[in-house]
Amino acid sequence: MIQQADVAIIGGGIVGLCLARNLAIAGQDVLLLDEGRHGGANANAGSLHVQMQSRFLRMYPDLVPNLEASLPLYPAAARRWGTLAEELGADVELRQSGGLMVCEDATSYDFLARKCAREEELGLRVEMLDRAAVRRIAPYLGDAVVGAELCHDEGKLNPLLANQALSRDLRARGVPHRLKTWVERIERDGAALRLTLSDGGVVRAGRVVLAAGAGTGRLAAQIGGHVPTVAEPLHMNITESAAPLVKHLVQHAERMITLKQLASGQVVIGGGWPARFAGPDQAPTVRMDSLVQNLTLAQHIVPSVRELRLLRTWAGVNTTTDGQCVLGPLAAEPRVHIAVPGDAGYTLGPLVADMAAAILLGRDPGFPVARFTPDRFSRGASG
Ligand SMILES: Cc1cc2nc3c(=O)[nH]c(=O)nc-3n(C[C@H](O)[C@H](O)[C@H](O)COP(=O)(O)OP(=O)(O)OC[C@H]3O[C@@H](n4cnc5c(N)ncnc54)[C@H](O)[C@@H]3O)c2cc1C
């Protein structure tokens, strides 16, 4: 049987879920198709990131203009999570209790201080804290920490609750959401686009949005577009519950660690440690070396974490491009739109979905989006 829709969205991660909701609210006939197992939205840590990553600025100075240009999106995205939770009427354990980017030596403190000054200039609510000041607000940090940049807009939420609340909302709106459905092919079919599904099904849609995370590039290529999405398998850990201990989102200026405590009392530990990629149609698996190094670093930064037992460790696929969002129609086929968030894509997800919906509906996306066009990759430019 051929299923029809005005707009078919491929990918039911945070962007696809929010976009389907936006389009349904706008009265569009929308269909959401999702294979489901390999997305970042089901595996992520729920950190609301706003400040720039000190480490990336040092490692990739060429990307600084891109990162700075995208910076205004992040505080807006964190605020958007607040309004979305209200709209959903759901407690997603959203806490904007601030984020600390900690450092362990004078050189990285100075770098962080320059970053902080620049971010303040660009409108972020940030401040530098020396050793005594950081101890006052975060007594749980280890002695090695000599200072931190505090970003007031950062925070955390529980992605499992947020994803569930969005799925419930879509069901209540009657949006068809086909799970465990892999889209094999996208091709032109007269006035429509034709999607061939792995279960033998076919969808004909007037327009298609590729919100397929790391799978976006493969689908875009089938229709003549070039979107270089790269799958980045990452590792996460969660401990048993503990009494309130870590108030902030904690990150490190130079090393791979993010750490936060959920409302349940569990401490979520990650930071970009690699997992093992098992192929595009397989779930990634955990690497023991990542597990050991990640937890060793966590205990170094927050020593009382060593009292807690590790409950679970898992791997998920993140998506990278050039650090910026990819948004808008493909020049090769303008009926196919792309909706891929930039770095910290869960933070950006709801806002990116708002912008993607506005572009599709011919409305004002609220931010300058020209630099996010997918065509920048075909032109070979990233600016
Ligand atoms: C371990 C980990 C921790 C992270 N932590 C954070 C964090 O704390 N904060 C933060 O902001 N970001 C975090 N991220 C990044 C964030 O999760 C992603 O950027 C975000 O989920 C991207 O959302 P998305 O909707 O664009 O894509 P995804 O969530 O990747 O969803 C894409 C969906 O498309 C589906 N799909 C792909 N191809 C096809 C196809 N051909 N047919 C059907 N379906 C298809 C996939 O199965 C998937 O369900 C983390 C990522 C990982 C992996």
The ligand as an SDF file (V2000), in Angstrom:
LIG
                    3D

 53 58  0  0  0  0  0  0  0  0999 V2000
   26.3220    9.5750   23.7460 C   0  0  0  0  0  0  0  0  0  0  0  0
   25.8580   10.9320   23.2960 C   0  0  0  0  0  0  0  0  0  0  0  0
   25.7160   11.9600   24.2330 C   0  0  0  0  0  0  0  0  0  0  0  0
   25.2730   13.2160   23.8200 C   0  0  0  0  0  0  0  0  0  0  0  0
   25.0640   14.1790   24.7690 N   0  0  0  0  0  0  0  0  0  0  0  0
   24.5390   15.3680   24.4050 C   0  0  0  0  0  0  0  0  0  0  0  0
   24.2230   16.3290   25.3980 C   0  0  0  0  0  0  0  0  0  0  0  0
   24.3980   16.0940   26.5880 O   0  0  0  0  0  0  0  0  0  0  0  0
   23.7120   17.5270   25.0000 N   0  0  0  0  0  0  0  0  0  0  0  0
   23.4920   17.8160   23.6810 C   0  0  0  0  0  0  0  0  0  0  0  0
   23.0540   18.9250   23.3790 O   0  0  0  0  0  0  0  0  0  0  0  0
   23.7530   16.9030   22.7080 N   0  0  0  0  0  0  0  0  0  0  0  0
   24.2620   15.6880   23.0480 C   0  0  0  0  0  0  0  0  0  0  0  0
   24.5150   14.7440   22.0930 N   0  0  0  0  0  0  0  0  0  0  0  0
   24.2220   15.0590   20.6930 C   0  0  0  0  0  0  0  0  0  0  0  0
   22.7360   14.8700   20.4080 C   0  0  0  0  0  0  0  0  0  0  0  0
   22.2370   13.6920   20.9670 O   0  0  0  0  0  0  0  0  0  0  0  0
   22.4770   14.8680   18.9070 C   0  0  0  0  0  0  0  0  0  0  0  0
   23.1100   15.9760   18.3170 O   0  0  0  0  0  0  0  0  0  0  0  0
   20.9860   14.9700   18.6350 C   0  0  0  0  0  0  0  0  0  0  0  0
   20.3180   13.8790   19.1980 O   0  0  0  0  0  0  0  0  0  0  0  0
   20.7150   15.0440   17.1570 C   0  0  0  0  0  0  0  0  0  0  0  0
   19.3280   14.9720   16.9780 O   0  0  0  0  0  0  0  0  0  0  0  0
   18.7180   14.6570   15.5580 P   0  0  0  0  0  0  0  0  0  0  0  0
   17.2540   14.6110   15.7330 O   0  0  0  0  0  0  0  0  0  0  0  0
   19.2880   15.5940   14.5570 O   0  0  0  0  0  0  0  0  0  0  0  0
   19.3150   13.2370   15.1450 O   0  0  0  0  0  0  0  0  0  0  0  0
   19.2760   11.8350   15.8730 P   0  0  0  0  0  0  0  0  0  0  0  0
   18.8870   11.9490   17.2930 O   0  0  0  0  0  0  0  0  0  0  0  0
   20.5740   11.1840   15.5600 O   0  0  0  0  0  0  0  0  0  0  0  0
   18.0810   11.0920   15.1420 O   0  0  0  0  0  0  0  0  0  0  0  0
   18.1440   10.7270   13.7910 C   0  0  0  0  0  0  0  0  0  0  0  0
   17.1680    9.5850   13.5810 C   0  0  0  0  0  0  0  0  0  0  0  0
   17.0980    9.3110   12.1850 O   0  0  0  0  0  0  0  0  0  0  0  0
   16.9820    7.9190   12.0290 C   0  0  0  0  0  0  0  0  0  0  0  0
   17.3950    7.5650   10.6670 N   0  0  0  0  0  0  0  0  0  0  0  0
   18.5980    7.7770   10.0680 C   0  0  0  0  0  0  0  0  0  0  0  0
   18.5770    7.3090    8.8120 N   0  0  0  0  0  0  0  0  0  0  0  0
   17.3310    6.8030    8.6080 C   0  0  0  0  0  0  0  0  0  0  0  0
   16.6890    6.1720    7.5080 C   0  0  0  0  0  0  0  0  0  0  0  0
   17.3110    5.9720    6.3380 N   0  0  0  0  0  0  0  0  0  0  0  0
   15.4090    5.7550    7.6600 N   0  0  0  0  0  0  0  0  0  0  0  0
   14.7440    5.9540    8.8370 C   0  0  0  0  0  0  0  0  0  0  0  0
   15.3040    6.5520    9.9090 N   0  0  0  0  0  0  0  0  0  0  0  0
   16.5830    6.9720    9.7930 C   0  0  0  0  0  0  0  0  0  0  0  0
   17.8850    7.3500   13.1060 C   0  0  0  0  0  0  0  0  0  0  0  0
   17.5530    6.0160   13.4190 O   0  0  0  0  0  0  0  0  0  0  0  0
   17.5910    8.2990   14.2610 C   0  0  0  0  0  0  0  0  0  0  0  0
   16.5410    7.8170   15.0710 O   0  0  0  0  0  0  0  0  0  0  0  0
   24.9820   13.4680   22.4610 C   0  0  0  0  0  0  0  0  0  0  0  0
   25.1360   12.4420   21.5160 C   0  0  0  0  0  0  0  0  0  0  0  0
   25.5480   11.1820   21.9340 C   0  0  0  0  0  0  0  0  0  0  0  0
   25.6740   10.0850   20.9310 C   0  0  0  0  0  0  0  0  0  0  0  0
  1  2  1  0
  2  3  1  0
  2 52  2  0
  3  4  2  0
  4  5  1  0
  4 50  1  0
  5  6  2  0
  6  7  1  0
  6 13  1  0
  7  8  2  0
  7  9  1  0
  9 10  1  0
 10 11  2  0
 10 12  1  0
 12 13  2  0
 13 14  1  0
 14 15  1  0
 14 50  1  0
 15 16  1  0
 16 17  1  0
 16 18  1  0
 18 19  1  0
 18 20  1  0
 20 21  1  0
 20 22  1  0
 22 23  1  0
 23 24  1  0
 24 25  2  0
 24 26  1  0
 24 27  1  0
 27 28  1  0
 28 29  2  0
 28 30  1  0
 28 31  1  0
 31 32  1  0
 32 33  1  0
 33 34  1  0
 33 48  1  0
 34 35  1  0
 35 36  1  0
 35 46  1  0
 36 37  1  0
 36 45  1  0
 37 38  2  0
 38 39  1  0
 39 40  1  0
 39 45  2  0
 40 41  1  0
 40 42  2  0
 42 43  1  0
 43 44  2  0
 44 45  1  0
 46 47  1  0
 46 48  1  0
 48 49  1  0
 50 51  2  0
 51 52  1  0
 52 53  1  0
M  END
$$$$
